[in-house]
Amino acid sequence: MKNRLVLAVVTTAAFTLSNTSASSAQTTSYDFTVDILSGPLLGESYTGLTSIDLTELSENNNETIKSQSISFMFGGVEFTEADDIQDIDANSPRANFLDGDFLGNTYIVSRFGENHTEIPLIQNVLIDGFAIDNDEFGYVIGADLYRGQVSYSVPLEAAVIEEIDGPVQQVPEPSLWLGLATIGYAIHRLNQQQPPPS
């Protein structure tokens, strides 16, 4: 009788875990950390969380899908997917995959352009825009571009499920410059529209 009870408990636990895995596989979240490598914010680290609906993923060679949500705490200010410039060429905000493996996000925020966002001072620094592209980060101050590194991890509760399903691989594929070029172009256009000082 005792062996049957243990077997029933183990079977129930295994069934529950497998059901959790199946239902959690629809939406996956990744924590990310941005470590600043240059400029006035050198040495600072900022964190975020992104969620992705994996039902849209077909495991083609290169694939992008819309990010379900992004929350990025940059200098005590929260930026979300609604703050992205939603650029057609950059197809942002988006999650990038290669052969079904998550590479990272493309996420661009700018003080200029059609879907501009007010960016308050970040640690007393006036930032014109910033972009995340997979494992790269860049921020623009005037005409200067500074860089950072982005790393992703599966949150602890998702890591338990991931251990059952298999590991997530990360492959860097940098293409940050499109987003930052968009910000630079917007700044350039703004400067052309303003009359020269008298």
Secondary structure, DSSP 4 states (H G I P E B T S, - for coil): -HHHHHHHHHHHHHHHHHHHHHHHTTEEEEEEEEEE-SSTTTT-EEEEEEEEEGGG----SEEEEE-SEEEEEETTEEEEGGGS---TTTT-SEEEEETTEEEEEEEEEESSSTT------BTTB---EEEEETTEEEEEETTEEEEEEEEEE--HHHHHHHHHH-PPP------THHHHHHHHHHHHHHHHHSPPP-
